[in-house]
Amino acid sequence: MSDAMDAELRIDAAEQFKALGHPLRHRLLFALGQEPATISQLAVALNTRKGNVAHHLGVLREAGMVRVVETRQVRGGTEQYYQRTARKLHFSPEGEKAAAGAILQAVAAELDHAPETLLLSLRNVRLTAVQAEALADRLQSIIDELPDAGPGESRYGLLATLYRPNQL
């Protein structure tokens, strides 16, 4: 059914940052990361109105972050299947900071509706710059090398961040 997703999409244009400025758009991107879905399917999955989904998909489509991968005729209308354009979104360091708030809001909204949470952990630890860089590389490797179990298996969200908070 679906066109193959690009491996990576670089987020660096103003319209892309605007598109990422709303938590529902992040949730749509999460939902469309594995398989295509219609506006109706997304509305049910995300517990929101179809008109709301259609509006936000339009913004994401204009920003080149989702695309229509199939259309079907159903009961006198046309049903469109949307999919994310890339498996991974790559942010510049400035872009990560610009999108962080909306990303965290979207993850919080996903957690509110999640049937289970397997892990939520926050820890502050003192590291050297070399240790912090090695840890970031290790976490990224774990994420990049994690195999997808394929269609039919449950979708899990994974958020990893390593940041240096303001010093007291």
Secondary structure by P-SEA (a helix, b strand, c coil): cccccccccccccaaaaaaaccaaaaaaaaaaccccccaaaaaaaacccaaaaaaaaaaaaaacccccccccccccbbbbbbbbcccbbbbcaaaaaaaaaaaaaaaaaaaaacccccbbbbbbbbbcaaaaaaaaaaaaaaaaaccccccccbbbbbbbbbbbcccc
